């Protein structure tokens, strides 16, 4: 019976992916009455992946045996010990994490993470896995840019980075593709060479997109340029700033240790996020306000991923696919977040009398609320600061926005054993008349306005150790170590 169910699920998945590529019936597969069935089936697929990995993957078999957790039915799925980079990846060889106890000799691509959280991690992806990622990414791409002749610019870091490789492989037969890497000059040259006759989609990290529009004098009114961003958080203030240059902006959620494009923003989810910002009572019911940020809101398909939340509010992801060379079961990527079904959301919307008829037509998939990395926070005298805070501050000060390239938090202990916070800000160009003292004051005031915990901490910290804001010339001090090919470094170890 298990074998019959296994092959039936594989057949249904192939059928679903093929049907999704057909425009006429695309939306019929997202009808509301189907969602409870998808969610029910998704959990069962996750349970099957667990048994498959326990039987076929040496490292995972050993991990399960050492966990001493008895899982006798699907009801016990939440008792399965979660895996992570520290508890699983670093404690086993890459071969032992493969389903055939070795890396196959053909049809395998090796990619690696950017290493922003430490040493880069190598991963192996087999043909079936890449093919599945490719089809799902193409579906998401076509949903937003259906039957349009588009030049897609892949500006993610080149060479072995996971994002660049998988995006290029996945979209090469769907769009006109140019992989420029994170080179502003090449992107501008591409736009100028092919001209405004074409429509464009630029795929890049949010901070670099800001750098692109801050440093170019191209006539934006002549072009239709859309954006797909990923890998980092974005505030609605920054989105609004970027929309002065770009036509539309959609976010994609991924983790290099898992897959790209596991979830994506929709017009409906963006409206939902904006409603949360302007409606505090609604926000209190729907998000975790402890983290002091408005989460990005994505939607995902429950047949592809089974997503849970740990007691620490960290996301646990199971990839519901048997063909993955290195399976992931309840994998903790150290991202803070939670999920919500459309049915649960509608109850909350009705409770607060929120009319969504003016919003775009919703896709009835579950929502993934993402607050950022659990490790991307600094503690300073009782308050928590995230990169999101400074990002919002910079965009909220128009006189500074176009002058600033990057920023970083530097927390260290001085010779008197006092904790010192310095917020370092990198400028594109040093201006002779730049009033450092005045701008530092503006940034502090805006940061206190947006982060009440920081305001409280600032009020009682003695003057001699109050937070400092310092401005630096482009590529100097700690910013000289910044690698433009990968994500920004927002924390400095001193």
C-alpha positions in Angstrom: 0.0 0.0 0.0 2.8 2.5 0.9 4.5 1.8 -2.5 1.2 2.5 -4.3 0.7 5.8 -2.4 4.3 6.8 -3.1 3.9 6.4 -6.8 0.5 8.0 -6.8 1.9 11.1 -5.1 4.7 11.3 -7.6 2.3 11.0 -10.5 -0.1 13.7 -9.1 2.9 16.1 -8.6 4.0 15.7 -12.2 0.4 16.2 -13.4 0.0 19.4 -11.2 3.3 21.0 -12.4 2.3 20.3 -16.0 -1.1 21.7 -15.6 0.2 24.8 -13.8 2.1 25.8 -17.0 -1.2 26.0 -18.9 -2.5 29.5 -18.7 -6.2 28.6 -19.1 -6.4 26.3 -16.1 -3.6 27.9 -14.0 -5.9 29.5 -11.5 -8.4 26.6 -11.3 -5.8 24.7 -9.3 -5.9 27.3 -6.6 -9.6 27.2 -5.8 -10.4 27.7 -2.1 -12.1 24.3 -1.6 -8.9 22.6 -2.7 -6.7 24.2 -0.1 -7.6 22.0 2.9 -6.9 18.9 0.8 -3.6 20.3 -0.3 -2.6 21.1 3.3 -3.7 17.6 4.5 -1.8 16.0 1.6 1.3 18.2 2.1 1.7 17.0 5.7 1.5 13.4 4.6 4.1 14.0 1.9 6.4 15.4 4.5 5.9 12.3 6.7 6.8 10.1 3.7 9.9 12.2 3.0 10.9 11.6 6.7 10.6 7.8 6.3 12.4 8.0 2.9 15.3 9.9 4.4 15.5 7.8 7.5 15.8 4.7 5.3 18.0 6.0 2.5 20.3 8.7 3.9 23.1 7.5 6.3 23.6 10.8 8.1 19.9 11.3 8.7 19.4 7.7 9.8 22.2 8.2 12.4 20.7 11.6 13.4 17.3 10.0 14.0 18.7 7.2 16.0 20.6 9.6 18.3 17.6 11.7 18.8 15.8 8.9 20.7 12.4 10.2 19.6 9.8 7.6 18.8 7.6 8.5 15.8 5.1 5.9 15.1 2.5 7.9 13.1 1.9 11.2 11.3 0.4 12.6 14.5 3.9 12.5 16.0 5.5 14.5 13.1 6.0 17.6 15.3 8.1 15.4 17.7 10.7 14.7 15.1 13.9 16.5 16.1 14.6 19.4 13.8 17.9 19.6 11.8 20.1 22.6 11.2 23.4 23.6 9.9 25.1 23.1 13.3 23.3 20.0 14.4 23.2 18.1 11.0 25.1 19.7 8.2 28.4 20.3 10.0 28.4 16.9 11.7 28.2 14.8 8.6 29.9 14.5 5.3 28.2 15.7 2.2 28.3 12.1 0.8 26.5 10.7 3.9 23.7 13.3 3.4 22.9 11.9 0.0 20.2 9.4 -0.7 22.5 6.9 -2.4 25.3 7.2 0.2 27.4 8.9 -2.5 27.4 11.8 -5.0 26.3 10.4 -8.4 28.9 10.7 -11.2 26.7 12.6 -13.6 23.8 15.2 -13.7 24.9 16.8 -10.4 25.7 20.5 -9.9 27.6 21.8 -6.8 26.8 25.2 -5.6 27.6 27.1 -2.4 26.2 29.7 -0.1 27.6 33.2 0.1 29.1 32.6 3.5 27.7 35.8 5.1 26.9 33.8 8.3 30.3 32.1 8.4 32.0 29.5 6.2 30.3 28.9 2.8 28.3 25.7 2.6 28.6 23.4 -0.4 25.4 21.7 -1.7 24.8 19.1 -4.4 21.6 19.1 -6.5 20.6 16.3 -8.9 18.8 16.6 -12.2 15.3 15.8 -10.9 15.7 18.4 -8.1 16.9 21.1 -10.5 14.1 20.3 -13.0 11.5 20.7 -10.2 13.0 24.0 -9.1 13.1 25.1 -12.7 9.5 24.4 -13.5 8.2 26.1 -10.3 10.4 29.2 -10.8 9.1 29.4 -14.4 5.5 29.2 -13.2 6.1 32.0 -10.7 7.9 34.1 -13.4 5.2 33.7 -16.0 2.5 34.5 -13.4 3.8 38.1 -13.2 5.2 38.4 -16.7 2.9 36.2 -18.8 3.5 36.1 -22.6 5.6 39.3 -22.4 8.9 39.7 -24.3 11.2 40.4 -21.4 15.0 40.8 -21.0 15.8 39.4 -17.5 18.9 40.6 -15.9 20.3 38.2 -13.3 22.4 40.5 -11.1 23.0 38.0 -8.3 26.6 37.1 -7.6 28.3 35.0 -10.4 30.2 31.8 -10.4 29.4 29.2 -7.7 26.8 31.0 -5.7 23.5 29.0 -5.4 21.2 31.8 -6.4 22.9 32.8 -9.6 23.4 29.2 -10.8 19.8 28.2 -10.1 18.2 31.3 -11.5 20.2 31.2 -14.7 19.5 27.5 -15.2 15.8 27.9 -14.5 14.9 30.9 -16.6 17.2 30.5 -19.7 14.4 28.8 -21.7 11.6 31.1 -20.4 13.0 34.6 -21.1 15.7 36.5 -22.8 18.4 36.2 -20.1 21.6 38.1 -19.4 23.7 37.4 -16.3 25.6 40.5 -15.5 26.3 39.8 -11.9 26.3 42.6 -9.4 27.8 45.1 -11.8 25.9 48.4 -12.0 27.8 49.6 -15.1 27.0 46.4 -17.0 23.3 46.6 -16.0 23.1 50.2 -17.3 25.0 49.3 -20.5 22.5 46.6 -21.1 19.5 48.9 -20.7 21.1 51.5 -23.0 22.2 49.0 -25.6 18.8 47.3 -26.0 16.9 50.4 -25.3 13.3 51.1 -24.1 11.8 48.8 -26.8 12.1 45.9 -24.5 10.6 45.3 -21.0 13.1 44.4 -18.3 13.2 42.4 -15.1 16.2 42.9 -12.8 16.8 40.2 -10.1 19.0 41.4 -7.2 19.3 42.1 -3.5 17.3 45.2 -2.2 20.3 47.3 -1.0 22.1 47.0 -4.4 18.9 48.0 -6.2 18.9 51.2 -4.2 22.6 51.7 -5.2 21.6 51.2 -8.8 19.1 54.0 -8.9 21.2 56.3 -6.7 24.2 56.2 -9.0 22.6 56.3 -12.4 21.3 59.1 -14.5 19.4 57.0 -17.0 16.0 58.4 -18.1 13.7 56.2 -16.2 10.5 57.5 -17.9 11.6 55.8 -21.1 11.8 52.3 -19.6 9.6 49.6 -18.2 11.7 47.9 -15.5 10.4 45.4 -13.0 12.2 43.9 -10.0 12.4 40.5 -8.4 14.3 40.7 -5.1 15.3 38.1 -2.6 17.8 37.1 0.1 17.2 40.2 2.3 14.4 42.0 4.1 12.8 45.2 2.6 10.8 47.9 4.3 7.7 49.3 2.6 9.5 52.7 2.8 12.3 51.3 0.7 9.8 49.6 -1.7 8.1 53.0 -2.2 11.5 54.6 -2.8 12.4 52.0 -5.4 9.0 52.3 -7.1 10.1 55.9 -8.2 12.3 54.1 -10.6 10.9 50.6 -11.1 7.4 49.6 -12.4 6.7 46.7 -10.0 8.6 45.0 -7.2 8.0 41.4 -6.0 9.9 39.5 -3.4 10.9 35.9 -3.5 11.7 33.8 -0.4 14.5 31.3 -0.4 17.3 29.9 1.7 20.5 28.6 0.0 20.4 25.5 2.4 17.0 24.7 1.0 15.8 26.0 -2.4 15.2 29.2 -4.3 11.7 30.6 -4.7 10.0 28.5 -2.0 7.5 31.3 -1.6 6.7 34.6 -3.3 5.0 37.9 -2.8 1.7 38.5 -4.5 -0.2 41.8 -5.0 -2.6 40.6 -2.3 0.1 39.8 0.2 1.7 43.3 -0.4 -1.6 45.0 0.3 -2.0 42.8 3.4 1.4 44.0 4.7 0.5 47.6 4.0 -2.8 47.2 5.9 -0.8 45.8 8.9 1.4 48.9 8.9 -1.6 51.3 9.1 -3.9 49.3 11.3 -2.3 48.6 14.8 -5.3 46.7 16.1 -5.3 44.4 13.1 -1.5 44.0 13.4 -1.7 43.0 17.1 -4.0 40.1 16.1 -2.0 38.8 13.1 1.7 39.3 13.7 4.2 38.8 16.5 5.1 42.4 17.5 7.9 41.3 19.9 10.4 41.5 17.0 9.7 45.2 16.3 9.4 44.7 12.5 6.6 44.3 10.0 7.2 40.9 8.4 7.5 40.3 4.7 4.5 38.2 3.6 4.8 35.5 1.0 2.6 32.7 -0.3 3.7 29.1 -0.8 2.2 25.9 -2.0 1.6 23.4 0.8 2.2 20.4 -1.5 5.8 21.5 -2.1 6.8 22.6 1.4 5.5 21.7 4.8 6.4 24.7 7.0 6.1 24.8 10.8 7.2 27.2 13.6 9.4 26.1 16.5 8.8 27.2 20.1 11.4 29.9 19.4 9.4 31.1 16.4 11.9 29.8 14.0 10.7 28.3 10.7 11.1 24.5 10.2 10.9 23.5 6.6 10.4 20.0 5.0 10.9 19.8 1.3 8.1 17.5 0.0 10.1 15.9 -2.7 11.6 12.4 -2.8 14.0 13.1 -5.6 16.2 15.6 -3.7 19.7 14.2 -3.5 20.1 15.6 0.0 16.7 15.7 1.7 15.7 18.3 4.2 13.3 17.3 7.0 12.2 19.9 9.6 15.2 22.0 8.7 15.8 25.1 10.8 17.2 27.9 8.7 17.2 30.3 11.7 14.6 32.5 10.1 11.9 33.9 12.3 8.3 33.5 11.1 5.0 31.7 11.1 2.3 30.6 8.7 -1.4 31.4 8.3 -4.0 29.9 6.0 -6.3 32.1 3.9 -9.2 30.7 6.0 -7.6 31.9 9.2 -6.8 35.3 7.6 -10.4 35.8 6.5 -11.6 35.4 10.1 -9.3 38.1 11.2 -10.1 40.4 8.4 -13.8 40.0 9.2 -13.2 40.7 12.9 -11.6 44.0 12.1 -14.1 44.9 9.3 -11.4 45.1 6.6 -12.8 45.3 3.1 -10.4 43.7 0.6 -12.6 44.2 -2.5 -10.3 47.0 -3.6 -7.3 44.7 -3.4 -6.2 42.4 -6.1 -7.9 39.0 -6.5 -6.3 36.7 -3.9 -4.6 33.4 -4.5 -5.9 31.0 -1.8 -2.5 29.7 -0.8 -1.1 29.8 2.8 0.8 32.9 3.9 4.4 32.8 5.2 5.2 35.7 7.6 9.0 36.3 7.6 10.6 38.6 10.2 14.2 38.1 9.2 17.1 36.0 10.4 16.9 35.1 14.1 20.7 35.8 14.3 20.3 39.3 12.7 19.7 41.2 15.9 21.9 43.0 18.3 21.0 43.6 22.0 21.8 47.0 23.4 20.8 47.8 27.0 17.5 46.0 26.7 16.6 47.0 23.1 16.9 45.0 19.9 18.2 46.5 16.7 17.9 44.9 13.3 19.1 46.0 9.9 15.5 46.7 9.1 15.5 49.6 11.6 18.3 51.5 9.9 17.0 50.7 6.4 13.7 52.4 7.3 15.5 55.4 8.9 17.6 56.0 5.8 14.6 55.9 3.4 12.6 58.1 5.8 15.2 60.9 5.5 15.1 62.1 1.8 18.0 64.5 2.3 20.2 61.5 3.1 18.7 58.6 1.2 20.7 59.1 -2.1 23.9 59.8 -0.3 24.2 56.6 1.7 25.5 53.3 0.3 25.5 51.1 3.3 25.6 50.9 7.1 26.7 48.5 9.8 26.3 48.1 13.6 29.6 47.9 15.6 29.0 46.8 19.1 32.1 46.3 21.4 33.2 46.7 25.0 35.6 49.5 25.8 38.5 49.6 28.3 36.1 50.4 31.1 34.0 47.3 30.3 31.1 49.4 29.0 29.1 48.2 26.0 29.5 50.7 23.1 27.3 50.9 20.0 28.6 52.7 16.9 26.3 52.9 13.9 28.7 53.3 10.9 27.4 54.8 7.7 29.1 54.6 4.3 28.6 57.5 1.9 28.9 57.3 -1.9 30.9 60.5 -2.1 32.2 62.7 0.7 30.7 66.2 0.5 32.8 69.1 1.8 29.8 70.8 3.2 28.4 67.6 4.8 27.1 68.5 8.2 27.9 65.3 10.2 26.6 66.5 13.5 23.3 67.6 12.1 22.7 64.4 10.1 23.8 62.2 13.0 21.1 64.0 15.2 18.5 63.4 12.5 19.3 59.7 12.3 19.1 59.3 16.1 15.8 61.1 16.3 14.3 59.0 13.5 15.6 55.8 14.9 14.1 56.6 18.3 10.8 57.4 16.6 10.7 54.1 14.7 12.1 51.9 17.5 10.6 52.7 20.9 12.8 50.3 22.8 15.8 52.1 21.4 14.3 55.4 22.6 14.0 54.0 26.1 17.5 52.6 26.1 18.9 55.9 24.8 17.1 57.9 27.6 18.8 56.0 30.5 22.2 55.2 29.1 24.9 57.6 30.5 26.1 60.3 28.1 29.6 59.0 27.8 28.4 55.6 26.4 25.4 56.8 24.3 25.2 55.3 20.8 27.5 57.1 18.3 26.8 57.6 14.6 29.8 58.0 12.4 30.1 58.7 8.6 32.8 57.1 6.4 33.9 57.6 2.9 33.2 55.0 0.3 35.1 51.7 0.8 37.0 52.9 3.9 37.2 51.5 7.4 35.2 48.3 7.8 33.5 49.0 4.5 36.7 48.3 2.7 36.2 44.6 3.4 32.7 44.7 1.9 32.3 42.3 -1.0 29.9 43.7 -3.6 29.3 40.2 -5.0 27.4 39.0 -1.9 25.0 40.2 0.7 25.7 43.3 2.9 27.5 42.8 6.2 25.4 44.6 8.8 27.3 43.5 11.9 30.9 44.1 12.7 32.8 41.9 15.1 35.1 44.1 17.2 
